Amino acid sequence: MMKKFDISTKINDVYEITDEVKKYVEESGVQEGTCIVFTPHTTAGLGVTSRMDPAGFDDLRDEINRLVPTRIDFKHQFDTPADAAGHIKCTMFGVSQTFIVTGGKLMLGGSQGIFFLEFDGPRNRNYTVKVIPD
């Protein structure tokens, strides 16, 4: 089972997608298996982090931009300097996350959440959730 979700993003922002993924896993009817979340973009990524303190998202965004700032001396600049920085950030975070499905539910730690990370934007984006039974 597979479903595509659309998301409209702002510049360099973080979006929690945990509830949508959990709901789709439960609706899939799969009791034991694997859930893959994938995004087909080169300037966005997916991450897992704590969802307990919203200020943590600001820290995440700030640190990502500190590690790979937008600058004009990138060798590749097909689109813009932000596009080049987004490619590097995407490579660091990756475009997929894999989770265990057990008892018909997504296995996550108590404070874990799944996040769509926009490294460029604003854009109309998407991510796909696929649930595979054992």
N, CA, C and O of each residue as an XYZ file, in Angstrom:
536
protein
N       0.837     -1.173      0.000
C       0.000      0.000      0.000
C       0.884      1.240      0.000
O       1.912      1.288      0.675
N       0.468      2.237     -0.766
C       1.270      3.437     -0.906
C       0.353      4.648     -1.089
O      -0.683      4.570     -1.749
N       0.762      5.768     -0.486
C      -0.024      6.995     -0.622
C       0.913      8.187     -0.696
O       1.896      8.264      0.041
N       0.596      9.131     -1.605
C       1.366     10.363     -1.749
C       0.647     11.482     -0.998
O      -0.573     11.623     -1.079
N       1.428     12.268     -0.270
C       0.923     13.407      0.481
C       1.543     14.683     -0.081
O       2.743     14.719     -0.353
N       0.748     15.717     -0.255
C       1.238     17.009     -0.730
C       1.487     17.932      0.448
O       0.796     17.870      1.465
N       2.491     18.793      0.291
C       2.821     19.739      1.347
C       3.333     21.021      0.695
O       4.176     20.975     -0.201
N       2.824     22.160      1.147
C       3.301     23.465      0.683
C       4.236     24.014      1.749
O       3.868     24.117      2.919
N       5.443     24.366      1.336
C       6.462     24.757      2.306
C       6.811     26.237      2.206
O       6.523     26.910      1.217
N       7.440     26.706      3.266
C       8.014     28.036      3.311
C       9.535     27.881      3.187
O      10.041     26.762      3.106
N      10.241     28.973      3.173
C      11.705     28.930      3.062
C      12.298     28.283      4.310
O      11.985     28.672      5.435
N      13.168     27.276      4.091
C      13.932     26.641      5.177
C      13.096     26.368      6.423
O      13.372     26.919      7.489
N      12.079     25.524      6.294
C      11.213     25.272      7.436
C      11.132     23.782      7.747
O      11.574     22.940      6.966
N      10.556     23.479      8.907
C      10.420     22.120      9.411
C       8.935     21.835      9.598
O       8.214     22.639     10.190
N       8.471     20.674      9.087
C       7.053     20.317      9.148
C       6.904     18.935      9.759
O       7.491     17.968      9.273
N       6.128     18.844     10.813
C       5.886     17.529     11.395
C       4.851     16.774     10.570
O       3.777     17.297     10.274
N       5.185     15.539     10.201
C       4.290     14.696      9.411
C       3.937     13.406     10.147
O       3.364     12.490      9.557
N       4.274     13.331     11.420
C       4.074     12.111     12.211
C       2.634     11.626     12.179
O       2.384     10.452     11.906
N       1.693     12.505     12.451
C       0.288     12.083     12.555
C      -0.235     11.525     11.239
O      -0.974     10.540     11.232
N       0.147     12.151     10.114
C      -0.301     11.647      8.808
C       0.255     10.258      8.539
O      -0.452      9.383      8.039
N       1.536     10.057      8.876
C       2.157      8.752      8.641
C       1.520      7.696      9.541
O       1.181      6.608      9.076
N       1.354      8.009     10.823
C       0.725      7.069     11.758
C      -0.678      6.670     11.279
O      -1.029      5.490     11.272
N      -1.462      7.657     10.886
C      -2.834      7.396     10.441
C      -2.840      6.481      9.218
O      -3.636      5.545      9.146
N      -1.963      6.748      8.267
C      -1.929      5.916      7.066
C      -1.522      4.485      7.404
O      -2.089      3.537      6.860
N      -0.552      4.320      8.289
C      -0.148      2.972      8.698
C      -1.334      2.234      9.305
O      -1.573      1.073      8.973
N      -2.074      2.884     10.184
C      -3.228      2.240     10.810
C      -4.307      1.906      9.789
O      -4.927      0.846      9.868
N      -4.539      2.808      8.823
C      -5.542      2.563      7.784
C      -5.124      1.447      6.818
O      -5.973      0.832      6.173
N      -3.835      1.191      6.724
C      -3.346      0.172      5.780
C      -3.781     -1.234      6.170
O      -3.883     -2.117      5.319
N      -4.032     -1.437      7.443
C      -4.414     -2.765      7.917
C      -3.232     -3.707      8.120
O      -3.415     -4.844      8.554
N      -2.040     -3.251      7.815
C      -0.843     -4.089      8.007
C      -0.561     -4.187      9.499
O      -0.440     -3.171     10.184
N      -0.456     -5.419     10.000
C      -0.211     -5.640     11.423
C       1.273     -5.691     11.757
O       1.705     -5.155     12.777
N       2.050     -6.335     10.898
C       3.494     -6.460     11.106
C       4.170     -6.181      9.773
O       3.807     -6.768      8.754
N       5.144     -5.293      9.779
C       5.808     -4.989      8.517
C       6.736     -3.801      8.632
O       7.309     -3.519      9.685
N       6.864     -3.115      7.512
C       7.786     -1.991      7.394
C       7.059     -0.804      6.764
O       6.205     -0.970      5.894
N       7.411      0.380      7.217
C       6.886      1.617      6.647
C       8.066      2.430      6.136
O       9.025      2.680      6.867
N       7.987      2.836      4.882
C       9.013      3.683      4.290
C       8.381      5.027      3.957
O       7.317      5.088      3.342
N       9.042      6.094      4.365
C       8.621      7.447      4.016
C       9.710      7.994      3.093
O      10.894      7.954      3.427
N       9.300      8.505      1.928
C      10.248      8.938      0.896
C       9.798     10.266      0.293
O       8.603     10.495      0.104
N      10.747     11.130     -0.006
C      10.447     12.355     -0.742
C      11.358     12.445     -1.965
O      12.560     12.204     -1.850
N      10.812     12.787     -3.131
C      11.592     12.756     -4.365
C      12.266     14.099     -4.708
O      12.406     14.437     -5.883
N      12.673     14.846     -3.706
C      13.229     16.175     -3.948
C      14.713     16.222     -3.593
O      15.174     15.471     -2.734
N      15.458     17.103     -4.254
C      16.892     17.224     -3.988
C      17.237     18.420     -3.109
O      18.407     18.639     -2.796
N      16.233     19.197     -2.709
C      16.467     20.300     -1.776
C      15.499     20.214     -0.599
O      15.087     21.232     -0.044
N      15.146     18.994     -0.229
C      14.321     18.720      0.953
C      14.779     17.379      1.502
O      15.476     16.631      0.816
N      14.398     17.073      2.719
C      14.787     15.803      3.317
C      13.808     15.397      4.397
O      12.795     16.055      4.630
N      14.137     14.294      5.050
C      13.311     13.754      6.121
C      14.189     13.490      7.336
O      15.344     13.085      7.204
N      13.635     13.723      8.512
C      14.383     13.485      9.733
C      13.487     13.010     10.850
O      12.266     13.160     10.799
N      14.115     12.430     11.867
C      13.424     11.995     13.082
C      14.089     12.708     14.244
O      15.307     12.642     14.411
N      13.285     13.387     15.043
C      13.810     14.069     16.223
C      12.694     14.203     17.255
O      11.562     13.785     17.010
N      13.012     14.777     18.390
C      12.024     14.973     19.444
C      10.967     15.973     19.007
O      11.257     16.984     18.366
N       9.745     15.659     19.371
C       8.634     16.570     19.069
C       8.110     17.250     20.326
O       7.050     17.876     20.299
N       8.846     17.132     21.425
C       8.353     17.602     22.710
C       8.443     19.120     22.900
O       7.598     19.706     23.576
N       9.459     19.761     22.309
C       9.657     21.192     22.518
C       9.751     21.886     21.169
O      10.726     21.686     20.446
N       8.756     22.702     20.810
C       8.778     23.385     19.513
C      10.035     24.215     19.272
O      10.408     24.429     18.119
N      10.699     24.688     20.326
C      11.937     25.452     20.153
C      13.047     24.571     19.578
O      14.015     25.074     19.007
N      12.900     23.268     19.732
C      13.874     22.346     19.155
C      13.913     22.440     17.635
O      14.960     22.219     17.027
N      12.780     22.765     17.019
C      12.736     22.906     15.557
C      13.527     24.134     15.122
O      14.189     24.121     14.085
N      13.451     25.200     15.929
C      14.255     26.388     15.641
C      15.735     26.047     15.737
O      16.530     26.455     14.890
N      16.104     25.294     16.777
C      17.502     24.877     16.924
C      17.950     24.030     15.742
O      19.045     24.222     15.215
N      17.102     23.093     15.325
C      17.425     22.229     14.187
C      17.644     23.065     12.933
O      18.648     22.900     12.240
N      16.717     23.952     12.643
C      16.816     24.818     11.466
C      18.073     25.678     11.532
O      18.791     25.811     10.541
N      18.338     26.259     12.696
C      19.521     27.118     12.851
C      20.816     26.333     12.652
O      21.738     26.815     11.994
N      20.888     25.145     13.208
C      22.115     24.343     13.093
C      22.344     23.847     11.665
O      23.477     23.825     11.186
N      21.269     23.451     10.990
C      21.402     23.029      9.594
C      21.971     24.180      8.775
O      22.875     23.979      7.964
N      21.449     25.380      8.982
C      21.918     26.547      8.231
C      23.307     26.998      8.652
O      24.033     27.593      7.856
N      23.683     26.721      9.894
C      25.040     27.040     10.337
C      26.042     26.088      9.683
O      27.109     26.504      9.230
N      25.680     24.804      9.643
C      26.583     23.811      9.055
C      26.755     24.001      7.551
O      27.859     23.856      7.026
N      25.665     24.324      6.861
C      25.713     24.535      5.408
C      24.984     25.844      5.105
O      23.805     25.839      4.751
N      25.691     26.957      5.246
C      25.054     28.239      4.955
C      24.893     28.443      3.447
O      25.640     27.886      2.643
N      23.914     29.245      3.092
C      23.764     29.647      1.698
C      24.889     30.627      1.394
O      25.063     31.626      2.093
N      25.643     30.334      0.354
C      26.742     31.220     -0.025
C      26.950     31.164     -1.532
O      26.447     30.263     -2.203
N      27.674     32.108     -2.045
C      27.798     32.216     -3.501
C      29.023     31.513     -4.066
O      29.232     31.554     -5.278
N      29.840     30.871     -3.238
C      31.044     30.232     -3.760
C      30.902     28.724     -3.985
O      31.910     28.037     -4.153
N      29.678     28.194     -3.993
C      29.489     26.792     -4.381
C      29.873     26.634     -5.843
O      29.593     27.511     -6.660
N      30.504     25.539     -6.169
C      30.901     25.292     -7.553
C      29.694     25.037     -8.452
O      29.686     25.436     -9.616
N      28.687     24.377     -7.915
C      27.483     24.135     -8.728
C      26.386     25.097     -8.287
O      26.059     25.188     -7.104
N      25.832     25.803     -9.247
C      24.744     26.736     -8.976
C      23.789     26.729    -10.162
O      23.630     27.726    -10.867
N      23.164     25.585    -10.359
C      22.215     25.439    -11.464
C      21.084     26.454    -11.355
O      20.652     27.029    -12.354
N      20.620     26.661    -10.155
C      19.481     27.547     -9.930
C      19.931     28.778     -9.138
O      20.074     29.866     -9.696
N      20.154     28.594     -7.830
C      20.543     29.697     -6.946
C      21.525     29.173     -5.904
O      21.680     27.959     -5.768
N      22.191     30.058     -5.167
C      23.033     29.580     -4.061
C      22.245     28.768     -3.030
O      22.778     27.818     -2.457
N      20.978     29.133     -2.788
C      20.149     28.374     -1.838
C      19.898     26.965     -2.368
O      19.827     26.009     -1.595
N      19.765     26.841     -3.679
C      19.564     25.530     -4.299
C      20.787     24.649     -4.075
O      20.653     23.472     -3.738
N      21.979     25.212     -4.260
C      23.215     24.445     -4.054
C      23.338     24.009     -2.589
O      23.671     22.856     -2.315
N      23.077     24.904     -1.664
C      23.121     24.555     -0.244
C      22.084     23.480      0.073
O      22.345     22.566      0.855
N      20.904     23.595     -0.541
C      19.848     22.597     -0.330
C      20.258     21.214     -0.786
O      19.913     20.225     -0.139
N      20.983     21.121     -1.883
C      21.455     19.812     -2.356
C      22.366     19.154     -1.326
O      22.262     17.954     -1.072
N      23.249     19.936     -0.740
C      24.174     19.394      0.255
C      23.416     18.971      1.513
O      23.681     17.904      2.066
N      22.483     19.796      1.962
C      21.687     19.456      3.146
C      20.868     18.193      2.906
O      20.757     17.341      3.789
N      20.301     18.076      1.724
C      19.516     16.894      1.374
C      20.378     15.638      1.454
O      19.942     14.608      1.967
N      21.601     15.732      0.945
C      22.504     14.578      0.978
C      22.846     14.203      2.418
O      22.981     13.021      2.737
N      22.983     15.191      3.275
C      23.311     14.921      4.679
C      22.162     14.242      5.415
O      22.394     13.342      6.222
N      20.939     14.655      5.151
C      19.783     14.117      5.871
C      19.162     12.911      5.186
O      18.675     11.998      5.852
N      19.176     12.905      3.878
C      18.570     11.811      3.138
C      17.121     12.078      2.801
O      16.481     12.976      3.348
N      16.621     11.263      1.875
C      15.262     11.440      1.362
C      14.309     10.338      1.804
O      13.165     10.289      1.351
N      14.770      9.454      2.686
C      13.867      8.404      3.158
C      14.153      8.054      4.617
O      15.256      8.249      5.128
N      13.125      7.534      5.254
C      13.209      7.014      6.617
C      12.426      5.707      6.639
O      11.379      5.596      6.000
N      12.924      4.732      7.363
C      12.286      3.417      7.453
C      11.894      3.148      8.905
O      12.658      3.413      9.833
N      10.690      2.617      9.073
C      10.158      2.362     10.406
C       9.576      0.955     10.484
O       9.204      0.365      9.469
N       9.504      0.437     11.682
C       8.879     -0.864     11.944
C       7.392     -0.634     12.199
O       7.002      0.326     12.864
N       6.572     -1.535     11.658
C       5.142     -1.566     11.957
C       4.909     -2.815     12.794
O       5.262     -3.920     12.382
N       4.320     -2.639     13.956
C       4.017     -3.788     14.818
C       2.686     -3.544     15.522
O       2.406     -2.436     15.980
N       1.880     -4.584     15.601
C       0.560     -4.442     16.212
C      -0.321     -3.465     15.461
O      -1.237     -2.880     16.040
N      -0.049     -3.283     14.162
C      -0.843     -2.370     13.348
C      -0.505     -0.902     13.531
O      -1.201     -0.024     13.021
N       0.578     -0.642     14.268
C       0.953      0.743     14.550
C       2.417      0.997     14.195
O       3.238      0.080     14.171
N       2.718      2.256     13.921
C       4.072      2.691     13.646
C       4.871      2.669     14.945
O       4.428      3.208     15.958
N       6.049      2.047     14.916
C       6.882      2.012     16.108
C       7.757      3.262     16.151
O       8.630      3.456     15.305
N       7.505      4.103     17.150
C       8.304      5.295     17.407
C       8.533      5.406     18.903
O       7.712      4.943     19.696
N       9.642      6.016     19.292
C       9.871      6.301     20.694
C       8.888      7.347     21.179
O       8.292      8.059     20.371
N       8.713      7.448     22.477
C       7.711      8.332     23.058
C       7.805      9.781     22.628
O       6.778     10.446     22.492
N       9.004     10.289     22.412
C       9.138     11.691     22.013
C       9.523     11.852     20.544
O       9.692     12.977     20.072
N       9.663     10.748     19.818
C      10.077     10.844     18.421
C       8.963     11.327     17.510
O       7.797     10.969     17.678
N       9.344     12.140     16.552
C       8.438     12.588     15.515
C       9.141     12.511     14.171
O      10.370     12.480     14.103
N       8.352     12.480     13.097
C       8.876     12.433     11.735
C       8.680     13.814     11.133
O       7.603     14.401     11.235
N       9.739     14.331     10.500
C       9.716     15.706     10.028
C      10.163     15.823      8.582
O      11.139     15.205      8.159
N       9.417     16.641      7.829
C       9.783     17.017      6.474
C      10.603     18.297      6.602
O      10.160     19.262      7.224
N      11.796     18.304      6.012
C      12.706     19.427      6.137
C      12.854     20.130      4.791
O      13.330     19.537      3.823
N      12.452     21.371      4.735
C      12.586     22.175      3.516
C      13.904     22.928      3.582
O      14.121     23.720      4.499
N      14.790     22.689      2.615
C      16.091     23.332      2.594
C      16.173     24.479      1.589
O      17.226     25.105      1.465
N      15.103     24.764      0.879
C      15.082     25.822     -0.112
C      13.736     26.532      0.049
O      13.523     27.221      1.047
N      12.848     26.379     -0.894
C      11.488     26.863     -0.767
C      11.330     28.341     -1.043
O      12.310     29.048     -1.277
N      10.103     28.801     -1.014
C       8.900     27.988     -0.821
C       8.621     27.114     -2.046
O       8.952     27.473     -3.176
N       8.004     25.964     -1.789
C       7.732     25.011     -2.859
C       6.448     24.231     -2.559
O       5.995     24.152     -1.417
N       5.886     23.666     -3.611
C       4.864     22.638     -3.462
C       5.605     21.314     -3.537
O       6.196     20.984     -4.564
N       5.572     20.566     -2.460
C       6.352     19.338     -2.323
C       5.411     18.155     -2.125
O       4.191     18.301     -2.051
N       6.029     16.974     -2.043
C       5.269     15.779     -1.677
C       6.202     14.773     -1.036
O       7.424     14.833     -1.177
N       5.585     13.853     -0.332
C       6.293     12.688      0.210
C       5.351     11.506      0.078
O       4.131     11.672      0.055
N       5.918     10.321     -0.006
C       5.148      9.100     -0.177
C       5.380      8.181      1.005
O       6.503      8.042      1.488
N       4.315      7.558      1.463
C       4.390      6.571      2.534
C       4.004      5.222      1.952
O       2.942      5.081      1.346
N       4.875      4.226      2.137
C       4.606      2.871      1.661
C       4.679      1.925      2.848
O       5.648      1.936      3.607
N       3.638      1.101      3.002
C       3.586      0.122      4.082
C       3.677     -1.261      3.456
O       2.890     -1.618      2.579
N       4.657     -2.034      3.925
C       4.935     -3.351      3.344
C       4.732     -4.411      4.434
O       5.417     -4.383      5.456
N       3.810     -5.333      4.224
C       3.604     -6.384      5.241
C       4.784     -7.368      5.248
O       5.460     -7.554      4.236
N       5.015     -7.993      6.414
C       6.053     -9.038      6.517
C       5.664    -10.230      5.670
O       6.399    -11.216      5.618
